[in-house]
């Protein structure tokens, strides 16, 4: 039910798409990566890690929430991409997003 709108506590089906391409840099192909995750810091500072899929462009990581426990609290979350493979261990820039209480 969210299309560029608010995200609510416990919401299932929220899609996170994180581009790993940096303007001015050559694109990196993550298709051979051994680990592609989105690291999320909850408002209470706990860390969750979600296994992300690499999109067909080999530069975008995607995760769709599947459990109410994926987004358990209201507040400001921090998200960072993390990709590992032979000879690299790469982190993306940190971004913030807000999760709201239902009926807010």
C-alpha positions, -999 to +999 in steps of 0.1 A: +000+000+000+030+023+001+042+039-031+067+066-022+046+072+009+050+066+046+064+033+059+046+019+090+057-004+119+053-040+109+046-033+073+052-062+050+060-057+013+081-026+016+107-026-012+141-012-006+161-006-038+197+006-032+217+018-062+255+011-057+265+032-087+283+065-078+281+093-103+314+099-120+326+064-113+325+034-136+297+009-128+306-021-108+292-055-116+282-073-084+270-105-101+300-125-087+295-112-052+295-138-024+274-117-001+249-088-008+232-074+023+214-043+035+225-034+070+198-016+090+202+002+123+169+004+142+160+035+162+171+016+194+206+011+178+201-027+173+214-039+139+195-061+115+210-076+083+188-084+053+200-106+024+195-085-007+192-097-043+213-081-071+190-067-098+194-074-135+216-043-139+241-059-115+243-026-096+211-024-075+204-043-043+168-051-035+151-064-004+113-066+003+101-069+039+086-103+045+079-102+083+063-077+106+095-080+127+116-065+098+104-030+109+095-034+145+098+002+158+088+037+149+115+062+144+145+069+122+164+040+107+198+040+090+205+017+060+238+008+044+246-016+015+273-041+020+288-062-008+315-088-004+334-109-029+368-122-039+392-093-032+366-067-020+345-058+010+325-027-001+301-005+020+277+021+005+267+055+018+244+055+048+208+068+043+180+074+067+144+066+065+115+070+089+090+043+101+058+056+116+033+042+141+001+030+125-026+057+124+001+084+122 
